[in-house]
Amino acid sequence: MAGLIALAVISFVSCGTKPQTDTEIVEDSLVWYPGRTFSYKTKFNDLQAKQHEVASRIGLSRPPKDREDAAKMRHHLVEIKTNENYIVDSLTHSVPYLIPSAARELEAIGAEWADILARNGLPHYRFYVTSVLRTEQDIKYLQKSGNINSTTQSCHCYGTTFDLAYMRYNKVTRTHAYMHEDNLKLVLGQVLLNHQRAGKIYVKYEWKQSCFHITVRQ
């Protein structure tokens, strides 16, 4: 008897359900950038010594001691802010300042990124800037946290260098079309490869930190 009651309930619910029409079914659609893949590790292997040489030559004459000291150097620097093409992350161990040529290069990377997405009919995303100018105080905090690679010889101390995350993106376009992180990484990688080949930047693929480490060359 219990089985018959259960069957009757199921039949009643089934009969009372309004069938979906085609216009009510909205599914997300995966889209992709059709660029040619390449080895990030091979192409982006501009080592620390090469990046440090140009950073110390064209960047700040010395690393700022702390945030107050960095503020005093602002006449040599440009503050970078979140815009339509990238997000300046919550910077816990750096401050959002770059020398003018590095700030312009970041803007150019963002503009080319947006252009590639638009030309291929893809949704617009923003990438993340995760590290910028580091003070001596920031270096000490990083060392205390266990980052043994943090040093005052870092290119980040000269305002010439910034890191871009390659596995985090922020979708801006309100559409059901979406892209995978690895394909967005290919778009960003293609932009950086173009700028590297043009002699504008050095790039190191930092797979442990999941970022592209970039130093402007002029």
Contacts in CASP RR format, 6 or more apart in sequence:
PFRMAT RR
TARGET T0000
AUTHOR 0000-0000-0000
METHOD contacts of the structure
MODEL  1
MAGLIALAVISFVSCGTKPQTDTEIVEDSLVWYPGRTFSYKTKFNDLQAK
QHEVASRIGLSRPPKDREDAAKMRHHLVEIKTNENYIVDSLTHSVPYLIP
SAARELEAIGAEWADILARNGLPHYRFYVTSVLRTEQDIKYLQKSGNINS
TTQSCHCYGTTFDLAYMRYNKVTRTHAYMHEDNLKLVLGQVLLNHQRAGK
IYVKYEWKQSCFHITVRQ
26 176 0 8 1.000
27 176 0 8 1.000
28 176 0 8 1.000
28 177 0 8 1.000
28 178 0 8 1.000
29 176 0 8 1.000
29 177 0 8 1.000
29 178 0 8 1.000
30 177 0 8 1.000
30 178 0 8 1.000
30 179 0 8 1.000
30 180 0 8 1.000
31 121 0 8 1.000
31 122 0 8 1.000
31 123 0 8 1.000
31 177 0 8 1.000
31 178 0 8 1.000
31 179 0 8 1.000
32 122 0 8 1.000
32 179 0 8 1.000
32 180 0 8 1.000
32 183 0 8 1.000
33 116 0 8 1.000
33 117 0 8 1.000
33 120 0 8 1.000
33 122 0 8 1.000
33 179 0 8 1.000
33 183 0 8 1.000
33 184 0 8 1.000
33 186 0 8 1.000
33 187 0 8 1.000
33 190 0 8 1.000
34 120 0 8 1.000
35 186 0 8 1.000
35 190 0 8 1.000
37 186 0 8 1.000
38 193 0 8 1.000
40 166 0 8 1.000
40 185 0 8 1.000
40 189 0 8 1.000
40 205 0 8 1.000
40 207 0 8 1.000
40 212 0 8 1.000
41 205 0 8 1.000
41 207 0 8 1.000
43 193 0 8 1.000
43 196 0 8 1.000
43 203 0 8 1.000
43 205 0 8 1.000
44 189 0 8 1.000
44 192 0 8 1.000
44 193 0 8 1.000
44 196 0 8 1.000
44 203 0 8 1.000
44 204 0 8 1.000
44 205 0 8 1.000
44 212 0 8 1.000
45 204 0 8 1.000
45 205 0 8 1.000
46 196 0 8 1.000
46 202 0 8 1.000
46 203 0 8 1.000
46 204 0 8 1.000
46 215 0 8 1.000
47 204 0 8 1.000
48 155 0 8 1.000
48 204 0 8 1.000
50 202 0 8 1.000
51 155 0 8 1.000
51 161 0 8 1.000
51 202 0 8 1.000
51 204 0 8 1.000
51 213 0 8 1.000
51 215 0 8 1.000
52 153 0 8 1.000
52 154 0 8 1.000
52 155 0 8 1.000
54 160 0 8 1.000
54 202 0 8 1.000
54 215 0 8 1.000
54 216 0 8 1.000
54 217 0 8 1.000
55 155 0 8 1.000
55 157 0 8 1.000
55 158 0 8 1.000
55 159 0 8 1.000
55 160 0 8 1.000
55 161 0 8 1.000
55 215 0 8 1.000
56 158 0 8 1.000
58 99 0 8 1.000
58 101 0 8 1.000
58 158 0 8 1.000
58 160 0 8 1.000
58 216 0 8 1.000
58 217 0 8 1.000
58 218 0 8 1.000
59 99 0 8 1.000
59 158 0 8 1.000
59 159 0 8 1.000
59 160 0 8 1.000
60 73 0 8 1.000
60 76 0 8 1.000
60 77 0 8 1.000
60 99 0 8 1.000
60 157 0 8 1.000
60 158 0 8 1.000
60 159 0 8 1.000
63 134 0 8 1.000
63 135 0 8 1.000
63 136 0 8 1.000
63 139 0 8 1.000
63 152 0 8 1.000
63 157 0 8 1.000
63 158 0 8 1.000
64 70 0 8 1.000
64 72 0 8 1.000
64 73 0 8 1.000
64 95 0 8 1.000
64 133 0 8 1.000
64 135 0 8 1.000
64 136 0 8 1.000
64 157 0 8 1.000
65 135 0 8 1.000
65 136 0 8 1.000
65 137 0 8 1.000
66 135 0 8 1.000
66 136 0 8 1.000
66 137 0 8 1.000
67 95 0 8 1.000
67 135 0 8 1.000
67 137 0 8 1.000
69 135 0 8 1.000
70 77 0 8 1.000
70 95 0 8 1.000
70 97 0 8 1.000
70 133 0 8 1.000
70 135 0 8 1.000
73 97 0 8 1.000
74 97 0 8 1.000
76 99 0 8 1.000
77 97 0 8 1.000
77 98 0 8 1.000
77 99 0 8 1.000
77 100 0 8 1.000
77 133 0 8 1.000
77 159 0 8 1.000
78 97 0 8 1.000
78 98 0 8 1.000
78 99 0 8 1.000
78 100 0 8 1.000
78 103 0 8 1.000
79 96 0 8 1.000
79 97 0 8 1.000
80 88 0 8 1.000
80 96 0 8 1.000
80 97 0 8 1.000
80 98 0 8 1.000
80 103 0 8 1.000
80 106 0 8 1.000
80 129 0 8 1.000
80 132 0 8 1.000
80 162 0 8 1.000
81 88 0 8 1.000
81 96 0 8 1.000
82 88 0 8 1.000
82 126 0 8 1.000
84 114 0 8 1.000
84 124 0 8 1.000
84 126 0 8 1.000
84 172 0 8 1.000
85 110 0 8 1.000
85 111 0 8 1.000
85 113 0 8 1.000
85 114 0 8 1.000
85 126 0 8 1.000
85 127 0 8 1.000
86 106 0 8 1.000
86 110 0 8 1.000
86 113 0 8 1.000
86 126 0 8 1.000
86 127 0 8 1.000
86 128 0 8 1.000
86 129 0 8 1.000
86 164 0 8 1.000
87 126 0 8 1.000
87 127 0 8 1.000
87 128 0 8 1.000
87 129 0 8 1.000
87 170 0 8 1.000
88 96 0 8 1.000
88 129 0 8 1.000
88 132 0 8 1.000
89 128 0 8 1.000
89 129 0 8 1.000
89 130 0 8 1.000
89 165 0 8 1.000
91 130 0 8 1.000
91 131 0 8 1.000
91 132 0 8 1.000
93 131 0 8 1.000
93 134 0 8 1.000
93 138 0 8 1.000
93 141 0 8 1.000
93 142 0 8 1.000
94 131 0 8 1.000
94 132 0 8 1.000
94 133 0 8 1.000
94 134 0 8 1.000
94 135 0 8 1.000
94 138 0 8 1.000
94 156 0 8 1.000
95 132 0 8 1.000
95 133 0 8 1.000
95 134 0 8 1.000
95 135 0 8 1.000
95 138 0 8 1.000
96 129 0 8 1.000
96 132 0 8 1.000
96 133 0 8 1.000
97 132 0 8 1.000
97 133 0 8 1.000
97 159 0 8 1.000
98 106 0 8 1.000
98 132 0 8 1.000
98 133 0 8 1.000
98 159 0 8 1.000
98 160 0 8 1.000
98 162 0 8 1.000
99 158 0 8 1.000
99 159 0 8 1.000
99 160 0 8 1.000
99 216 0 8 1.000
101 160 0 8 1.000
101 216 0 8 1.000
101 218 0 8 1.000
102 159 0 8 1.000
102 160 0 8 1.000
102 161 0 8 1.000
102 162 0 8 1.000
102 215 0 8 1.000
102 216 0 8 1.000
105 195 0 8 1.000
105 200 0 8 1.000
105 201 0 8 1.000
105 214 0 8 1.000
105 216 0 8 1.000
106 129 0 8 1.000
106 162 0 8 1.000
108 195 0 8 1.000
108 200 0 8 1.000
109 164 0 8 1.000
109 191 0 8 1.000
109 192 0 8 1.000
109 195 0 8 1.000
110 127 0 8 1.000
110 191 0 8 1.000
112 191 0 8 1.000
112 194 0 8 1.000
112 195 0 8 1.000
113 127 0 8 1.000
113 187 0 8 1.000
113 188 0 8 1.000
113 191 0 8 1.000
114 124 0 8 1.000
116 122 0 8 1.000
116 187 0 8 1.000
116 190 0 8 1.000
116 191 0 8 1.000
117 123 0 8 1.000
117 124 0 8 1.000
117 125 0 8 1.000
117 187 0 8 1.000
118 124 0 8 1.000
122 177 0 8 1.000
122 179 0 8 1.000
123 171 0 8 1.000
123 172 0 8 1.000
123 173 0 8 1.000
123 175 0 8 1.000
123 177 0 8 1.000
123 178 0 8 1.000
123 179 0 8 1.000
124 171 0 8 1.000
124 172 0 8 1.000
124 173 0 8 1.000
125 169 0 8 1.000
125 170 0 8 1.000
125 171 0 8 1.000
125 172 0 8 1.000
125 173 0 8 1.000
125 179 0 8 1.000
125 184 0 8 1.000
126 169 0 8 1.000
126 170 0 8 1.000
126 172 0 8 1.000
127 164 0 8 1.000
127 165 0 8 1.000
127 166 0 8 1.000
127 168 0 8 1.000
127 169 0 8 1.000
127 170 0 8 1.000
127 184 0 8 1.000
127 188 0 8 1.000
128 164 0 8 1.000
128 165 0 8 1.000
128 168 0 8 1.000
128 169 0 8 1.000
128 170 0 8 1.000
129 162 0 8 1.000
129 163 0 8 1.000
129 164 0 8 1.000
130 163 0 8 1.000
130 164 0 8 1.000
130 165 0 8 1.000
130 211 0 8 1.000
131 156 0 8 1.000
131 162 0 8 1.000
131 163 0 8 1.000
131 211 0 8 1.000
132 156 0 8 1.000
132 159 0 8 1.000
132 161 0 8 1.000
132 162 0 8 1.000
132 163 0 8 1.000
133 156 0 8 1.000
133 157 0 8 1.000
133 158 0 8 1.000
133 159 0 8 1.000
134 142 0 8 1.000
134 150 0 8 1.000
134 154 0 8 1.000
134 156 0 8 1.000
134 157 0 8 1.000
135 157 0 8 1.000
136 152 0 8 1.000
136 157 0 8 1.000
139 150 0 8 1.000
139 151 0 8 1.000
139 152 0 8 1.000
139 154 0 8 1.000
139 157 0 8 1.000
142 150 0 8 1.000
143 150 0 8 1.000
154 161 0 8 1.000
155 161 0 8 1.000
155 213 0 8 1.000
155 215 0 8 1.000
160 215 0 8 1.000
160 216 0 8 1.000
161 213 0 8 1.000
161 214 0 8 1.000
161 215 0 8 1.000
161 216 0 8 1.000
162 214 0 8 1.000
163 206 0 8 1.000
163 209 0 8 1.000
163 211 0 8 1.000
163 212 0 8 1.000
163 213 0 8 1.000
163 214 0 8 1.000
164 188 0 8 1.000
164 192 0 8 1.000
164 211 0 8 1.000
164 212 0 8 1.000
164 214 0 8 1.000
165 210 0 8 1.000
165 211 0 8 1.000
166 181 0 8 1.000
166 185 0 8 1.000
166 188 0 8 1.000
166 189 0 8 1.000
166 210 0 8 1.000
166 211 0 8 1.000
166 212 0 8 1.000
167 181 0 8 1.000
167 182 0 8 1.000
167 185 0 8 1.000
167 210 0 8 1.000
168 181 0 8 1.000
168 210 0 8 1.000
169 179 0 8 1.000
169 181 0 8 1.000
169 184 0 8 1.000
171 178 0 8 1.000
188 212 0 8 1.000
189 212 0 8 1.000
192 201 0 8 1.000
192 203 0 8 1.000
192 212 0 8 1.000
192 214 0 8 1.000
195 201 0 8 1.000
196 202 0 8 1.000
196 203 0 8 1.000
199 217 0 8 1.000
200 216 0 8 1.000
200 217 0 8 1.000
200 218 0 8 1.000
201 214 0 8 1.000
201 215 0 8 1.000
201 216 0 8 1.000
201 217 0 8 1.000
202 214 0 8 1.000
202 215 0 8 1.000
202 217 0 8 1.000
203 212 0 8 1.000
203 213 0 8 1.000
203 214 0 8 1.000
204 212 0 8 1.000
204 213 0 8 1.000
204 214 0 8 1.000
205 212 0 8 1.000
205 213 0 8 1.000
206 212 0 8 1.000
206 213 0 8 1.000
END
